[in-house]
Amino acid sequence: MTGWLAGTLGYPAAFALITGVIVLLPLLAPALRRPSPDARAPLAPKDHEEPVDRCLPA
């Protein structure tokens, strides 16, 4: 991959692009992580709770 980029873009651009990808990977890792199977939506009511609008007086 590095050789192909260097042949196409030149060495400085190829190494800058590879360095950029290496820097971005740890920053984007949380966004790319799959949610765990038992994860719920953060604001979803639990099975035993009533929704908030039902608890408020009319």
Secondary structure as the mmCIF struct_conf table of DSSP 4:
data_model
#
loop_
_struct_conf.conf_type_id
_struct_conf.id
_struct_conf.beg_label_comp_id
_struct_conf.beg_label_asym_id
_struct_conf.beg_label_seq_id
_struct_conf.end_label_comp_id
_struct_conf.end_label_asym_id
_struct_conf.end_label_seq_id
HELX_RH_AL_P HELX_RH_AL_P1 THR A 2 LEU A 9
HELX_RH_AL_P HELX_RH_AL_P2 TYR A 11 LEU A 32
HELX_LH_PP_P HELX_LH_PP_P1 ARG A 33 SER A 36
TURN_TY1_P TURN_TY1_P1 PRO A 37 ASP A 38
TURN_TY1_P TURN_TY1_P2 PRO A 42 LEU A 43
HELX_LH_PP_P HELX_LH_PP_P2 ALA A 44 LYS A 46
TURN_TY1_P TURN_TY1_P3 ASP A 47 HIS A 48
BEND BEND1 GLU A 49 GLU A 49
HELX_RH_AL_P HELX_RH_AL_P3 VAL A 52 CYS A 55
BEND BEND2 LEU A 56 LEU A 56
#
